[in-house]
Amino acid sequence: MLILTRKTNTSVIITNIYDKNGNQLKDIEINIYPDNRIGIDADSSIDIYRSEILQLDE
């Protein structure tokens, strides 16, 4: 796990992303906003879930 500390109104960009067919997808940009909010800009083929949604066995 990579843990980053970022200031408000900055972003993290994840590059070099490929789909299951080997096609390169656009970069994912994660923006850090005030009040513990984030914004994620990713290709529509990328599924983004909150972790509590995926913890179905609890």
ZADO-1210 file (C-alpha; in nm, 4 decimals, padded with zeros to 6 digits):
<atoms>
<atom x="00.0000" y="00.0000" z="00.0000" code="MET" pos="1"/>
<atom x="00.1254" y="00.3453" z="-00.0893" code="LEU" pos="2"/>
<atom x="00.0341" y="00.6119" z="00.1660" code="ILE" pos="3"/>
<atom x="00.0617" y="00.9761" z="00.0601" code="LEU" pos="4"/>
<atom x="00.0063" y="01.3003" z="00.2421" code="THR" pos="5"/>
<atom x="-00.1149" y="01.5789" z="00.0161" code="ARG" pos="6"/>
<atom x="-00.2196" y="01.9351" z="00.0797" code="LYS" pos="7"/>
<atom x="-00.5688" y="02.0585" z="-00.0017" code="THR" pos="8"/>
<atom x="-00.6253" y="02.1545" z="-00.3665" code="ASN" pos="9"/>
<atom x="-00.3482" y="01.9281" z="-00.4966" code="THR" pos="10"/>
<atom x="-00.3749" y="01.6022" z="-00.6864" code="SER" pos="11"/>
<atom x="-00.2181" y="01.2628" z="-00.7483" code="VAL" pos="12"/>
<atom x="-00.2006" y="01.1202" z="-01.1020" code="ILE" pos="13"/>
<atom x="-00.1766" y="00.7468" z="-01.1760" code="ILE" pos="14"/>
<atom x="-00.0337" y="00.6746" z="-01.5211" code="THR" pos="15"/>
<atom x="00.0515" y="00.3757" z="-01.7407" code="ASN" pos="16"/>
<atom x="-00.2860" y="00.2019" z="-01.6973" code="ILE" pos="17"/>
<atom x="-00.4043" y="-00.0704" z="-01.9359" code="TYR" pos="18"/>
<atom x="-00.7304" y="-00.2589" z="-01.9779" code="ASP" pos="19"/>
<atom x="-00.7525" y="-00.6393" z="-01.9966" code="LYS" pos="20"/>
<atom x="-00.6935" y="-00.6251" z="-02.3742" code="ASN" pos="21"/>
<atom x="-00.3696" y="-00.4295" z="-02.3426" code="GLY" pos="22"/>
<atom x="-00.5151" y="-00.0952" z="-02.4532" code="ASN" pos="23"/>
<atom x="-00.3740" y="00.2028" z="-02.2678" code="GLN" pos="24"/>
<atom x="-00.6305" y="00.4025" z="-02.0716" code="LEU" pos="25"/>
<atom x="-00.6167" y="00.7705" z="-01.9822" code="LYS" pos="26"/>
<atom x="-00.4454" y="00.8702" z="-01.6594" code="ASP" pos="27"/>
<atom x="-00.6418" y="00.8634" z="-01.3342" code="ILE" pos="28"/>
<atom x="-00.6338" y="01.1939" z="-01.1481" code="GLU" pos="29"/>
<atom x="-00.7270" y="01.2079" z="-00.7805" code="ILE" pos="30"/>
<atom x="-00.7926" y="01.5615" z="-00.6549" code="ASN" pos="31"/>
<atom x="-00.7801" y="01.6483" z="-00.2856" code="ILE" pos="32"/>
<atom x="-01.0451" y="01.8970" z="-00.1734" code="TYR" pos="33"/>
<atom x="-01.1176" y="02.0647" z="00.1612" code="PRO" pos="34"/>
<atom x="-01.3289" y="01.8858" z="00.4236" code="ASP" pos="35"/>
<atom x="-01.1835" y="01.5390" z="00.3502" code="ASN" pos="36"/>
<atom x="-01.3314" y="01.5200" z="00.0002" code="ARG" pos="37"/>
<atom x="-01.1627" y="01.3712" z="-00.3051" code="ILE" pos="38"/>
<atom x="-01.2448" y="01.3802" z="-00.6760" code="GLY" pos="39"/>
<atom x="-01.1473" y="01.0984" z="-00.9121" code="ILE" pos="40"/>
<atom x="-01.1230" y="01.1478" z="-01.2886" code="ASP" pos="41"/>
<atom x="-01.0827" y="00.8093" z="-01.4615" code="ALA" pos="42"/>
<atom x="-01.1737" y="00.6258" z="-01.7804" code="ASP" pos="43"/>
<atom x="-01.5349" y="00.5040" z="-01.7838" code="SER" pos="44"/>
<atom x="-01.4111" y="00.1423" z="-01.7964" code="SER" pos="45"/>
<atom x="-01.2575" y="00.1802" z="-01.4474" code="ILE" pos="46"/>
<atom x="-01.4839" y="00.0707" z="-01.1604" code="ASP" pos="47"/>
<atom x="-01.4483" y="00.2846" z="-00.8476" code="ILE" pos="48"/>
<atom x="-01.6067" y="00.1665" z="-00.5211" code="TYR" pos="49"/>
<atom x="-01.5975" y="00.2756" z="-00.1603" code="ARG" pos="50"/>
<atom x="-01.4296" y="-00.0016" z="00.0406" code="SER" pos="51"/>
<atom x="-01.7324" y="-00.0542" z="00.2652" code="GLU" pos="52"/>
<atom x="-01.9419" y="-00.1442" z="-00.0425" code="ILE" pos="53"/>
<atom x="-01.7066" y="-00.4300" z="-00.1284" code="LEU" pos="54"/>
<atom x="-01.7013" y="-00.5723" z="00.2258" code="GLN" pos="55"/>
<atom x="-02.0167" y="-00.7762" z="00.1751" code="LEU" pos="56"/>
<atom x="-01.9394" y="-01.0508" z="00.4282" code="ASP" pos="57"/>
<atom x="-01.9588" y="-00.8291" z="00.7377" code="GLU" pos="58"/>
</atoms>
